[in-house]
Amino acid sequence: MKEKLESLLKNAYSPYYKFPVAAIVVMKDEKEFGGVNVENANGTSICAERNAIASAVAAGYKKNDFDKIYIMLSSGEFGTPCFACRQVIQEFMDLDCSVISVNKNGDEKEYSVKELCPYPFSQEDLR
């Protein structure tokens, strides 16, 4: 997965913060969708994680079709999704699904969605 993420990082558009991020979401049927961050001058950037998830949704996948998501930062360090991405991740992925951060050496840190979103805001909160 390291090589795929590194290749995807090259497509990130980050002229403002200079912080490319790549993400690959893996579906339960093993199909993969990549995403990169796309910055915008007014700050309404699109994160890599949400970009990957949106690509899967655009291809017809639904909530609970998701298995795991991999994330790589251009810095080569481990990172975790921002809170906006965590909200989208917990919306589409089961709480026991994996969020995996990959560093420049290919080492991985794995978290469950539940670990990253211990108090999720969900459809139940809208009732």
C-alpha positions in Angstrom: 0.0 0.0 0.0 3.0 2.3 0.7 3.9 2.5 -3.0 0.3 3.3 -4.1 0.0 6.0 -1.5 3.3 7.6 -2.5 2.3 7.6 -6.1 -1.1 9.2 -5.3 0.6 11.9 -3.2 2.0 13.3 -6.4 -1.5 14.2 -7.5 -2.3 16.3 -4.4 -3.0 20.0 -5.0 -1.5 21.9 -2.0 0.0 25.2 -3.2 -0.9 27.0 0.0 0.0 24.8 3.0 2.4 22.6 1.1 1.1 19.5 2.9 0.0 16.8 0.4 -2.1 14.0 1.8 -3.2 10.8 0.1 -5.8 8.3 1.1 -7.0 5.0 -0.3 -10.3 3.5 0.9 -10.7 -0.2 0.5 -14.2 -1.6 0.1 -15.5 -4.9 1.5 -15.3 -6.3 -2.1 -11.6 -5.2 -2.1 -12.1 -2.5 -4.7 -10.0 0.6 -3.9 -10.6 4.3 -4.4 -7.9 6.9 -4.0 -8.2 10.5 -3.0 -5.8 13.5 -2.4 -6.3 16.8 -0.7 -7.2 19.7 -3.0 -6.5 23.1 -1.4 -8.4 26.2 -2.3 -7.3 29.9 -1.8 -10.4 30.6 0.4 -9.7 27.7 2.8 -12.5 25.4 1.6 -10.2 22.6 0.9 -11.1 19.0 0.2 -9.3 16.4 2.4 -7.9 13.2 0.9 -10.0 11.0 3.1 -13.3 12.6 2.1 -12.2 12.7 -1.5 -11.5 8.9 -1.5 -14.8 8.2 0.3 -16.8 10.5 -2.1 -15.2 8.7 -5.1 -16.5 5.4 -3.8 -19.9 6.8 -3.2 -19.9 8.3 -6.7 -19.1 4.8 -8.0 -22.2 3.4 -6.3 -21.0 2.2 -2.9 -23.1 2.7 0.1 -22.8 3.1 3.9 -21.3 -0.1 5.4 -19.7 -1.2 2.0 -16.4 0.2 3.3 -13.7 -2.0 5.0 -10.7 0.3 5.8 -8.9 3.5 4.8 -5.2 4.1 4.5 -3.7 7.6 4.9 -0.2 9.0 4.1 1.1 12.4 4.8 3.8 14.0 2.6 5.9 14.7 5.7 6.4 10.9 6.0 5.2 11.0 9.6 2.1 9.2 11.0 -1.1 11.2 10.9 -4.8 10.8 11.7 -7.8 12.4 9.9 -9.1 15.8 10.8 -12.4 16.0 12.6 -14.4 16.7 9.4 -13.0 13.6 7.9 -13.6 11.6 11.1 -17.3 12.6 10.8 -17.5 11.3 7.3 -15.5 8.2 8.1 -17.9 7.2 10.9 -20.9 8.0 8.7 -19.8 5.4 6.1 -17.7 2.9 8.0 -18.6 0.5 10.7 -17.1 1.4 14.1 -14.7 -1.7 14.0 -13.3 -0.8 10.6 -9.7 0.2 10.4 -8.1 3.6 9.8 -4.4 3.0 8.9 -1.7 5.6 8.9 1.3 4.7 6.8 4.7 6.5 7.3 7.5 7.0 4.8 9.1 3.6 5.8 5.9 1.7 5.2 5.3 1.2 8.9 1.6 1.3 9.8 -0.4 2.5 12.8 -3.9 1.1 12.9 -6.9 2.6 14.7 -10.5 1.6 14.7 -13.1 4.1 13.7 -14.5 3.8 17.3 -11.1 4.8 18.7 -10.9 7.9 16.5 -14.6 8.7 17.0 -15.5 7.7 20.5 -18.6 10.0 20.6 -19.9 10.1 17.1 -22.6 12.4 15.9 -24.9 10.2 13.8 -28.3 9.8 12.3 -29.7 9.0 15.7 -28.8 12.5 17.0 -31.1 14.0 14.4 -34.2 12.5 15.8 
